[in-house]
Amino acid sequence: MYTQLFAKQRFSQQEQWIKDNLLLEVISGSHAYGCQTKDSDFDVVGITMNQHQHLFPQNYGYILGFDQMPNFENKECKADNKITLETGKDVEAAWHSLSNFFYLVSKGSPNLTEILFVHPTLVTYQHKLGTMIRDRRRDFLSLRMFFSFKGYCFQQLSRIRKEAKRWKETGTCDNKKRTSLYEESGYDRKMAYHVLRLLDLIHQILTEGDMDLMRNREECKKMRSGEWGDFDTFNKFVDEKLLLLDKLSTNCISVAAKPQTGVLHELLKNCIEEFYGSESKMVQNTEYVSAKEIKEQLNEIERKIDRISA
């Protein structure tokens, strides 16, 4: 479990609870897509149960609308905070609270949605609640994913086309580490393979209501190695694929039209109750005693004391 290593080397004392509340940890990035090379490092993502005081601040003396509520959404250990394994491989990691994870995935976050669909061999830690969430992963998919994945795809595509145009006109590129890719193919193949896999994932969502992150790995590998085709071929393929996906989206019955907020709310509530116990039961088991009742009880005690004294 990589979180254990980060807890020892990078977490403060106040952050150790992240390790203790961990529900799911997976290897993401190129490994999740089956496109890693011998030089690929590891990207790790974890989901952790919110601390109890973050979920129920009123139980800790906080007043809604007056106090600043304690909260945790995510933590990253990247760049200077990454760790290096004995093998020499670097590991970067990020952790998200369960509630924040549910919220972002329901909004269609491509990177976080993929966490639920990584191959089982890349799951490095799984609490029983992590198993429950992964078993229900298709409940998170909706037509909103089409728009969010497509938007992310367009961002990548815009950068690729802009840089390819710049290279053609000036012979320079923004990312100097990838100059060789432009010299060989005229565009950033590493970024382009992400466009190919995103288009395939959108196709899967619209036609199957599911995602296999590795299904398109051979085509993506060819893109990374330079065997796929030149920039014009890539451009033509993308335009045709986008037209097809737009048509599929208009008659999609594989996923819900909107996020299933009611279903996800119930799943999140069940996870919290399974981890901490039912908060509603805790409230129901707490006996309410009014000030009037307390005063009457004290008066009765005083009367008993007076009778004994007499």
Secondary structure, DSSP 8 states (H G I E B T S, - for coil): -HHHHHHHHT--GGGTHHHHTEEEEEEETHHHHT---TT--EEEEEEE---HHHH-GGGGT--TTTS------EEEE-GGG-EE-TTS-EEEEEEEEHHHHHHHHHTT-HHHHGGGGS-GGGEEEE-HHHHHHHHTGGGG-BTHHHHHHHHHHHHHHHHHHHHHHHHHHHS--S-GGGHHHHHHHSS-HHHHHHHHHHHHHHHHHHHHS---TTTTHHHHHHHHHT-S--HHHHHHHHHHHHHHHHHHHHT--SSBSS--HHHHHHHHHHHHHHHH--HHHHHHTS----HHHHHHHHHHHHHHHHHHH-
